[in-house]
Amino acid sequence: MRTCKNFLLLCLAALPLLVSGCASTIRSEVTSFQQWPADAGGRSFAFTHRSGEAQDLERQHHENLVRLQLLRLGLRDPAAGQPAQLAVRVDYSIKARDVRVIETVLIDPWLGTPWHGSGFYRPYWGWPGYGYPSYGPMWPALPVAQQQERRFTAFDRELKVKIIDAASQQAWYDVSVRSSGETGSLVEVMPYLTEAAFRDFPGPNGTPRVIEMKMKR
C-alpha cells in the first residue's frame, strides 16, 4: 500500500516538470534533398532577394543566422567585387491557428469540501505514515481522473533554404524545417530552425527526421 502511495506521489510531482519540459523544447521536422559535391568547401556564397527584400531588417537577421551556419560548413563570403559561386535563397513563414484539446488531469477529491485543508485531513498532513493521496487509514482519497478542455493558439513555423550553383543553376541543397508550438515569435525560434536545417549536414537525402532542441531562456 505504501509503495503505491509513493508511486502516485512521484507521478504527481513529476507532472509540472513534464509540462515545463515540453514547453521549452523546439521539435522540428527536417527534410532535405541534396547532391552536395565533396569539393564544395571554400566556395563563396551570397543571398538572393526579390524586390525590396534586401532592405528588410528582419530578413537580414534570419539570413545572418543561415550565413553563420554556412561559414561553419567551410563556405565563405565572396571577395569584394567578385561574384558569388553559390546562390542562397531563404524563405520563412509563421501562421497562427486555434487549438482545442481535451486533457485528463488528476484532481483532489476533497477539493471544495469542508474537510479540504482542515487540520485533520489537510493534504500532506494526517496520521503518522499517511498523507495525500490518503488522509487517514479510514479515509482513502486517491486522485480522481477528470477530463477538461484547454484552448490555446499554436504557431506553425517553417524555414526553407535552397543553395544553387550559380554557374550551372543546379540545386545542391534544398531543406525545409517545420515546427509547431506556442511560441509566436519567429525571431525567438529561428536560431533553432537554422541549426536544425544544417544539423548533420548534408543529411539523408529525402528522408524526414525529427530534431529536438532545448530552448535557452
MIDOSE-1310 file (N, C-alpha, C; in nm, 2 decimals, decimal comma, always signed):
residues 217
mrtc	+0,08/-0,12/+0,00/+0,00/+0,00/+0,00/+0,09/+0,13/+0,00; +0,19/+0,13/+0,09/+0,28/+0,24/+0,10/+0,35/+0,26/-0,03; +0,39/+0,15/-0,10/+0,46/+0,16/-0,23/+0,37/+0,23/-0,33; +0,25/+0,19/-0,34/+0,15/+0,25/-0,44/+0,14/+0,40/-0,41
knfl	+0,13/+0,44/-0,28/+0,11/+0,58/-0,25/+0,24/+0,66/-0,29; +0,35/+0,60/-0,26/+0,47/+0,67/-0,30/+0,48/+0,69/-0,45; +0,44/+0,59/-0,53/+0,45/+0,59/-0,67/+0,36/+0,70/-0,72; +0,24/+0,71/-0,67/+0,14/+0,81/-0,71/+0,20/+0,95/-0,68
llcl	+0,26/+0,97/-0,56/+0,31/+1,10/-0,53/+0,42/+1,14/-0,62; +0,51/+1,04/-0,66/+0,62/+1,07/-0,75/+0,56/+1,11/-0,89; +0,46/+1,05/-0,93/+0,39/+1,08/-1,06/+0,33/+1,22/-1,06; +0,26/+1,25/-0,95/+0,21/+1,38/-0,94/+0,31/+1,49/-0,93
aalp	+0,42/+1,47/-0,86/+0,53/+1,56/-0,85/+0,60/+1,59/-0,99; +0,60/+1,48/-1,07/+0,67/+1,49/-1,20/+0,59/+1,57/-1,30; +0,46/+1,58/-1,28/+0,37/+1,64/-1,39/+0,42/+1,78/-1,42; +0,44/+1,87/-1,33/+0,48/+2,00/-1,36/+0,61/+2,01/-1,44
llvs	+0,70/+1,92/-1,41/+0,83/+1,91/-1,48/+0,81/+1,87/-1,62; +0,72/+1,77/-1,64/+0,70/+1,72/-1,78/+0,64/+1,83/-1,86; +0,54/+1,91/-1,80/+0,48/+2,01/-1,88/+0,57/+2,12/-1,91; +0,66/+2,16/-1,81/+0,75/+2,27/-1,84/+0,86/+2,23/-1,94
gcas	+0,90/+2,10/-1,94/+0,99/+2,05/-2,03/+0,94/+2,05/-2,17; +0,82/+2,02/-2,19/+0,76/+2,02/-2,33/+0,75/+2,16/-2,38; +0,72/+2,26/-2,29/+0,71/+2,40/-2,33/+0,84/+2,46/-2,37; +0,95/+2,41/-2,33/+1,08/+2,47/-2,36/+1,16/+2,39/-2,46
tirs	+1,09/+2,30/-2,54/+1,16/+2,22/-2,64/+1,11/+2,26/-2,78; +1,20/+2,28/-2,87/+1,17/+2,30/-3,01/+1,18/+2,17/-3,08; +1,07/+2,12/-3,13/+1,07/+2,00/-3,21/+1,04/+2,03/-3,35; +1,14/+1,99/-3,44/+1,13/+2,03/-3,58/+1,14/+1,90/-3,67
evts	+1,06/+1,91/-3,78/+1,07/+1,80/-3,88/+1,15/+1,86/-3,99; +1,26/+1,79/-4,02/+1,36/+1,84/-4,13/+1,36/+1,74/-4,24; +1,34/+1,79/-4,36/+1,35/+1,71/-4,49/+1,45/+1,78/-4,58; +1,55/+1,72/-4,62/+1,65/+1,78/-4,71/+1,67/+1,69/-4,84
fqqw	+1,70/+1,76/-4,95/+1,74/+1,69/-5,07/+1,87/+1,75/-5,11; +1,96/+1,67/-5,15/+2,10/+1,72/-5,17/+2,17/+1,63/-5,27; +2,26/+1,70/-5,34/+2,37/+1,64/-5,42/+2,49/+1,73/-5,40; +2,53/+1,73/-5,28/+2,64/+1,82/-5,23/+2,78/+1,76/-5,28
pada	+2,85/+1,83/-5,36/+2,98/+1,77/-5,40/+3,09/+1,77/-5,29; +3,17/+1,68/-5,30/+3,28/+1,67/-5,19/+3,37/+1,78/-5,19; +3,39/+1,85/-5,31/+3,48/+1,96/-5,32/+3,42/+2,10/-5,30; +3,30/+2,10/-5,24/+3,23/+2,23/-5,23/+3,29/+2,33/-5,13
ggrs	+3,38/+2,28/-5,04/+3,44/+2,36/-4,94/+3,52/+2,48/-5,00; +3,51/+2,60/-4,94/+3,58/+2,71/-4,99/+3,50/+2,79/-5,09; +3,39/+2,74/-5,14/+3,31/+2,82/-5,24/+3,25/+2,94/-5,17; +3,23/+3,05/-5,25/+3,17/+3,17/-5,20/+3,02/+3,17/-5,22
faft	+2,95/+3,24/-5,13/+2,80/+3,24/-5,15/+2,75/+3,38/-5,12; +2,63/+3,40/-5,17/+2,55/+3,53/-5,15/+2,40/+3,49/-5,15; +2,33/+3,58/-5,08/+2,18/+3,55/-5,07/+2,11/+3,62/-5,19; +2,01/+3,56/-5,24/+1,93/+3,62/-5,35/+1,80/+3,68/-5,29
hrsg	+1,76/+3,79/-5,35/+1,64/+3,86/-5,30/+1,55/+3,90/-5,41; +1,42/+3,91/-5,37/+1,32/+3,97/-5,46/+1,31/+4,12/-5,43; +1,22/+4,18/-5,50/+1,22/+4,33/-5,49/+1,19/+4,37/-5,35; +1,28/+4,46/-5,30/+1,27/+4,52/-5,16/+1,31/+4,43/-5,05
eaqd	+1,34/+4,31/-5,07/+1,38/+4,22/-4,96/+1,51/+4,25/-4,90; +1,60/+4,30/-4,98/+1,74/+4,32/-4,92/+1,74/+4,43/-4,81; +1,64/+4,52/-4,81/+1,63/+4,62/-4,71/+1,55/+4,58/-4,59; +1,50/+4,46/-4,59/+1,41/+4,41/-4,48/+1,51/+4,37/-4,36
lerq	+1,49/+4,44/-4,25/+1,58/+4,41/-4,14/+1,56/+4,28/-4,07; +1,44/+4,23/-4,07/+1,41/+4,10/-4,01/+1,47/+3,99/-4,10; +1,46/+4,01/-4,23/+1,52/+3,91/-4,32/+1,67/+3,91/-4,31; +1,73/+4,03/-4,29/+1,88/+4,03/-4,27/+1,92/+3,95/-4,14
hhen	+1,83/+3,96/-4,04/+1,86/+3,89/-3,92/+1,86/+3,74/-3,94; +1,75/+3,69/-4,01/+1,74/+3,55/-4,04/+1,85/+3,50/-4,13; +1,88/+3,58/-4,23/+1,99/+3,54/-4,33/+2,12/+3,53/-4,26; +2,14/+3,62/-4,16/+2,27/+3,61/-4,09/+2,29/+3,48/-4,01
lvrl	+2,18/+3,43/-3,96/+2,18/+3,30/-3,89/+2,22/+3,19/-3,98; +2,16/+3,19/-4,11/+2,20/+3,10/-4,21/+2,34/+3,12/-4,25; +2,39/+3,24/-4,26/+2,52/+3,27/-4,30/+2,62/+3,21/-4,21; +2,60/+3,22/-4,08/+2,69/+3,16/-3,98/+2,70/+3,01/-3,99
qllr	+2,59/+2,95/-4,02/+2,59/+2,80/-4,05/+2,67/+2,76/-4,17; +2,66/+2,84/-4,28/+2,73/+2,82/-4,40/+2,88/+2,84/-4,38; +2,92/+2,94/-4,30/+3,06/+2,96/-4,27/+3,12/+2,85/-4,19; +3,03/+2,79/-4,10/+3,08/+2,68/-4,02/+3,10/+2,56/-4,11
lglr	+3,03/+2,55/-4,22/+3,05/+2,43/-4,31/+3,17/+2,45/-4,40; +3,24/+2,57/-4,40/+3,36/+2,59/-4,48/+3,33/+2,67/-4,60; +3,21/+2,73/-4,62/+3,19/+2,82/-4,73/+3,24/+2,96/-4,68; +3,24/+3,05/-4,77/+3,29/+3,19/-4,74/+3,21/+3,30/-4,81
dpaa	+3,23/+3,42/-4,76/+3,17/+3,53/-4,82/+3,26/+3,56/-4,95; +3,19/+3,62/-5,05/+3,27/+3,65/-5,18/+3,36/+3,77/-5,15; +3,47/+3,76/-5,23/+3,57/+3,87/-5,22/+3,51/+4,00/-5,28; +3,55/+4,11/-5,24/+3,50/+4,24/-5,28/+3,51/+4,25/-5,44
gqpa	+3,39/+4,28/-5,50/+3,39/+4,29/-5,64/+3,38/+4,16/-5,72; +3,38/+4,05/-5,65/+3,37/+3,92/-5,72/+3,23/+3,86/-5,70; +3,18/+3,79/-5,81/+3,05/+3,73/-5,80/+3,06/+3,60/-5,71; +2,95/+3,57/-5,64/+2,94/+3,46/-5,56/+2,93/+3,33/-5,64
qlav	+2,99/+3,22/-5,60/+2,98/+3,10/-5,67/+2,85/+3,02/-5,64; +2,79/+3,05/-5,52/+2,67/+2,98/-5,48/+2,56/+3,09/-5,45; +2,44/+3,06/-5,49/+2,33/+3,15/-5,46/+2,24/+3,08/-5,36; +2,21/+3,15/-5,25/+2,14/+3,10/-5,14/+2,01/+3,17/-5,13
rvdy	+1,90/+3,10/-5,12/+1,76/+3,16/-5,11/+1,70/+3,11/-4,98; +1,66/+3,21/-4,90/+1,60/+3,18/-4,77/+1,45/+3,23/-4,77; +1,36/+3,14/-4,73/+1,22/+3,17/-4,72/+1,17/+3,12/-4,58; +1,08/+3,20/-4,52/+1,03/+3,16/-4,39/+0,89/+3,21/-4,37
sika	+0,82/+3,15/-4,28/+0,68/+3,19/-4,25/+0,64/+3,14/-4,12; +0,53/+3,21/-4,06/+0,47/+3,17/-3,94/+0,32/+3,19/-3,95; +0,24/+3,09/-3,91/+0,09/+3,10/-3,91/+0,03/+3,06/-3,78; -0,07/+3,13/-3,74/-0,13/+3,10/-3,61/-0,26/+3,02/-3,64
rdvr	-0,29/+2,93/-3,55/-0,42/+2,85/-3,55/-0,47/+2,82/-3,41; -0,60/+2,82/-3,40/-0,66/+2,79/-3,27/-0,67/+2,64/-3,25; -0,63/+2,60/-3,13/-0,63/+2,45/-3,09/-0,72/+2,43/-2,97; -0,79/+2,32/-2,98/-0,88/+2,28/-2,87/-0,84/+2,13/-2,84
viet	-0,80/+2,11/-2,71/-0,76/+1,97/-2,67/-0,84/+1,93/-2,55; -0,87/+1,80/-2,53/-0,93/+1,75/-2,41/-0,82/+1,67/-2,34; -0,79/+1,72/-2,21/-0,68/+1,66/-2,13/-0,74/+1,59/-2,01; -0,67/+1,48/-1,97/-0,71/+1,42/-1,85/-0,62/+1,46/-1,74
vlid	-0,68/+1,52/-1,63/-0,60/+1,57/-1,52/-0,64/+1,50/-1,39; -0,55/+1,50/-1,29/-0,58/+1,44/-1,16/-0,61/+1,55/-1,06; -0,73/+1,53/-0,99/-0,77/+1,63/-0,90/-0,79/+1,58/-0,76; -0,78/+1,66/-0,66/-0,80/+1,62/-0,52/-0,95/+1,60/-0,50
pwlg	-1,00/+1,48/-0,46/-1,14/+1,46/-0,45/-1,20/+1,54/-0,33; -1,12/+1,59/-0,24/-1,17/+1,66/-0,13/-1,17/+1,81/-0,15; -1,13/+1,85/-0,27/-1,12/+2,00/-0,31/-1,27/+2,05/-0,31; -1,29/+2,16/-0,24/-1,42/+2,22/-0,23/-1,51/+2,17/-0,12
tpwh	-1,46/+2,07/-0,04/-1,54/+2,02/+0,07/-1,50/+2,08/+0,20; -1,58/+2,07/+0,30/-1,55/+2,13/+0,43/-1,42/+2,07/+0,49; -1,38/+1,95/+0,45/-1,27/+1,88/+0,50/-1,14/+1,92/+0,43; -1,15/+1,98/+0,32/-1,02/+2,01/+0,24/-0,95/+2,12/+0,32
gsgf	-0,82/+2,09/+0,35/-0,74/+2,19/+0,41/-0,76/+2,20/+0,56; -0,84/+2,11/+0,62/-0,86/+2,12/+0,77/-0,74/+2,06/+0,83; -0,73/+2,07/+0,97/-0,62/+2,02/+1,04/-0,61/+1,87/+1,03; -0,72/+1,80/+1,02/-0,71/+1,66/+1,03/-0,69/+1,60/+0,89
yrpy	-0,76/+1,66/+0,78/-0,75/+1,60/+0,65/-0,67/+1,69/+0,55; -0,59/+1,78/+0,60/-0,52/+1,87/+0,52/-0,42/+1,79/+0,43; -0,41/+1,82/+0,30/-0,31/+1,74/+0,22/-0,17/+1,75/+0,27; -0,10/+1,64/+0,26/+0,04/+1,62/+0,30/+0,05/+1,61/+0,46
wgwp	-0,06/+1,62/+0,53/-0,06/+1,60/+0,68/-0,16/+1,49/+0,71; -0,15/+1,45/+0,83/-0,25/+1,35/+0,87/-0,19/+1,25/+0,98; -0,25/+1,14/+0,98/-0,19/+1,04/+1,08/-0,05/+1,00/+1,04; +0,03/+0,96/+1,14/+0,16/+0,92/+1,11/+0,16/+0,81/+0,99
gygy	+0,24/+0,84/+0,89/+0,25/+0,74/+0,78/+0,15/+0,77/+0,67; +0,06/+0,87/+0,69/-0,04/+0,89/+0,59/-0,03/+1,04/+0,55; -0,08/+1,06/+0,43/-0,08/+1,20/+0,37/-0,14/+1,19/+0,24; -0,15/+1,30/+0,16/-0,21/+1,29/+0,03/-0,13/+1,19/-0,05
psyg	-0,20/+1,10/-0,13/-0,34/+1,10/-0,15/-0,43/+1,02/-0,06; -0,38/+0,98/+0,06/-0,46/+0,92/+0,16/-0,45/+1,00/+0,29; -0,56/+1,05/+0,34/-0,57/+1,14/+0,45/-0,57/+1,07/+0,59; -0,60/+0,94/+0,59/-0,60/+0,87/+0,71/-0,63/+0,72/+0,68
pmwp	-0,62/+0,63/+0,77/-0,64/+0,49/+0,75/-0,78/+0,46/+0,71; -0,87/+0,55/+0,75/-1,02/+0,52/+0,72/-1,07/+0,61/+0,61; -0,98/+0,70/+0,56/-1,03/+0,80/+0,46/-0,93/+0,79/+0,34; -0,94/+0,69/+0,26/-0,86/+0,69/+0,14/-0,91/+0,80/+0,04
alpv	-0,81/+0,87/-0,02/-0,85/+0,98/-0,11/-0,76/+0,99/-0,23; -0,77/+0,88/-0,31/-0,68/+0,87/-0,43/-0,72/+0,98/-0,53; -0,63/+1,03/-0,60/-0,67/+1,14/-0,70/-0,77/+1,08/-0,80; -0,85/+1,17/-0,85/-0,96/+1,13/-0,94/-0,92/+1,19/-1,08
aqqq	-0,93/+1,10/-1,18/-0,90/+1,15/-1,32/-1,03/+1,22/-1,37; -1,00/+1,33/-1,43/-1,11/+1,41/-1,48/-1,07/+1,48/-1,61; -1,16/+1,49/-1,71/-1,13/+1,55/-1,84/-1,16/+1,70/-1,83; -1,07/+1,78/-1,89/-1,10/+1,92/-1,90/-1,05/+1,97/-2,04
errf	-1,12/+2,08/-2,08/-1,09/+2,13/-2,21/-0,98/+2,24/-2,20; -0,89/+2,25/-2,29/-0,79/+2,36/-2,29/-0,78/+2,41/-2,43; -0,79/+2,54/-2,44/-0,78/+2,61/-2,57/-0,65/+2,70/-2,57; -0,58/+2,70/-2,68/-0,46/+2,78/-2,70/-0,43/+2,81/-2,84
tafd	-0,34/+2,90/-2,87/-0,30/+2,93/-3,00/-0,17/+2,86/-3,03; -0,17/+2,79/-3,14/-0,04/+2,72/-3,18/+0,01/+2,80/-3,31; +0,14/+2,79/-3,32/+0,21/+2,86/-3,43/+0,28/+2,76/-3,52; +0,25/+2,76/-3,65/+0,33/+2,67/-3,74/+0,44/+2,75/-3,80
relk	+0,56/+2,71/-3,77/+0,68/+2,79/-3,83/+0,75/+2,70/-3,93; +0,80/+2,77/-4,04/+0,86/+2,70/-4,14/+0,98/+2,78/-4,19; +1,09/+2,71/-4,22/+1,21/+2,77/-4,28/+1,25/+2,68/-4,40; +1,28/+2,75/-4,51/+1,33/+2,68/-4,63/+1,46/+2,75/-4,67
vkii	+1,56/+2,67/-4,70/+1,69/+2,72/-4,75/+1,73/+2,64/-4,88; +1,76/+2,71/-4,98/+1,80/+2,64/-5,11/+1,93/+2,70/-5,16; +2,03/+2,61/-5,19/+2,16/+2,65/-5,23/+2,18/+2,60/-5,37; +2,21/+2,70/-5,46/+2,22/+2,67/-5,61/+2,36/+2,70/-5,66
daas	+2,42/+2,62/-5,74/+2,55/+2,65/-5,81/+2,52/+2,76/-5,91; +2,58/+2,88/-5,89/+2,55/+2,99/-5,98/+2,58/+2,97/-6,12; +2,68/+2,89/-6,15/+2,73/+2,87/-6,29/+2,63/+2,78/-6,36; +2,60/+2,67/-6,30/+2,52/+2,57/-6,37/+2,37/+2,58/-6,34
qqaw	+2,33/+2,66/-6,24/+2,19/+2,67/-6,19/+2,14/+2,54/-6,14; +2,23/+2,45/-6,10/+2,19/+2,32/-6,04/+2,18/+2,34/-5,89; +2,07/+2,29/-5,84/+2,04/+2,29/-5,69/+2,13/+2,19/-5,62; +2,20/+2,23/-5,52/+2,29/+2,14/-5,45/+2,23/+2,10/-5,31
ydvs	+2,15/+2,19/-5,26/+2,09/+2,16/-5,12/+1,96/+2,23/-5,11; +1,86/+2,16/-5,07/+1,72/+2,21/-5,06/+1,66/+2,15/-4,93; +1,65/+2,23/-4,83/+1,60/+2,18/-4,70/+1,48/+2,26/-4,65; +1,38/+2,19/-4,59/+1,27/+2,26/-4,53/+1,26/+2,21/-4,38
vrss	+1,23/+2,31/-4,29/+1,22/+2,28/-4,15/+1,08/+2,33/-4,10; +1,01/+2,24/-4,05/+0,87/+2,27/-4,00/+0,86/+2,24/-3,85; +0,80/+2,34/-3,78/+0,79/+2,33/-3,63/+0,67/+2,39/-3,59; +0,60/+2,33/-3,49/+0,48/+2,39/-3,43/+0,50/+2,41/-3,28
getg	+0,44/+2,51/-3,22/+0,45/+2,54/-3,08/+0,37/+2,66/-3,04; +0,38/+2,69/-2,91/+0,30/+2,81/-2,86/+0,39/+2,93/-2,86; +0,51/+2,93/-2,91/+0,59/+3,05/-2,92/+0,57/+3,11/-3,05; +0,51/+3,23/-3,04/+0,47/+3,30/-3,16/+0,58/+3,40/-3,22
slve	+0,69/+3,40/-3,16/+0,80/+3,49/-3,21/+0,89/+3,42/-3,30; +0,89/+3,45/-3,43/+0,98/+3,38/-3,52/+1,13/+3,42/-3,49; +1,15/+3,54/-3,44/+1,29/+3,57/-3,41/+1,34/+3,48/-3,30; +1,26/+3,45/-3,20/+1,30/+3,36/-3,09/+1,33/+3,22/-3,13
vmpy	+1,25/+3,17/-3,23/+1,27/+3,02/-3,26/+1,37/+3,01/-3,38; +1,40/+3,11/-3,46/+1,47/+3,10/-3,58/+1,61/+3,04/-3,56; +1,68/+3,07/-3,45/+1,82/+3,01/-3,43/+1,81/+2,86/-3,42; +1,70/+2,81/-3,37/+1,68/+2,66/-3,36/+1,64/+2,60/-3,49
ltea	+1,57/+2,67/-3,57/+1,53/+2,62/-3,70/+1,65/+2,62/-3,80; +1,73/+2,72/-3,79/+1,85/+2,73/-3,88/+1,95/+2,62/-3,84; +1,96/+2,60/-3,71/+2,06/+2,49/-3,66/+2,00/+2,35/-3,71; +1,87/+2,33/-3,70/+1,81/+2,21/-3,74/+1,83/+2,19/-3,89
afrd	+1,83/+2,30/-3,97/+1,84/+2,29/-4,11/+1,98/+2,23/-4,16; +2,08/+2,26/-4,07/+2,21/+2,22/-4,11/+2,27/+2,11/-4,01; +2,19/+2,05/-3,93/+2,24/+1,95/-3,84/+2,27/+1,83/-3,92; +2,39/+1,77/-3,89/+2,44/+1,65/-3,96/+2,44/+1,67/-4,12
fpgp	+2,48/+1,79/-4,16/+2,49/+1,83/-4,30/+2,57/+1,74/-4,38; +2,54/+1,70/-4,50/+2,41/+1,74/-4,57/+2,29/+1,65/-4,54; +2,31/+1,55/-4,45/+2,20/+1,47/-4,40/+2,15/+1,37/-4,51; +2,05/+1,28/-4,46/+2,00/+1,18/-4,55/+1,91/+1,25/-4,66
ngtp	+1,92/+1,19/-4,78/+1,85/+1,25/-4,90/+1,70/+1,21/-4,90; +1,62/+1,31/-4,88/+1,47/+1,29/-4,89/+1,41/+1,22/-4,78; +1,48/+1,20/-4,67/+1,42/+1,12/-4,55/+1,39/+1,22/-4,44; +1,26/+1,23/-4,41/+1,22/+1,32/-4,29/+1,28/+1,27/-4,16
rvie	+1,33/+1,37/-4,08/+1,38/+1,33/-3,95/+1,34/+1,44/-3,85; +1,33/+1,40/-3,73/+1,28/+1,49/-3,62/+1,41/+1,53/-3,53; +1,42/+1,66/-3,51/+1,53/+1,71/-3,43/+1,47/+1,79/-3,32; +1,51/+1,76/-3,20/+1,46/+1,83/-3,08/+1,58/+1,91/-3,01
mkmk	+1,55/+2,03/-2,97/+1,65/+2,11/-2,90/+1,58/+2,19/-2,79; +1,65/+2,20/-2,68/+1,61/+2,27/-2,56/+1,62/+2,42/-2,59; +1,52/+2,50/-2,56/+1,53/+2,64/-2,58/+1,60/+2,70/-2,46; +1,69/+2,80/-2,48/+1,76/+2,87/-2,38/+1,68/+2,99/-2,34
r	+1,64/+3,00/-2,22/+1,56/+3,11/-2,17/+1,65/+3,21/-2,09
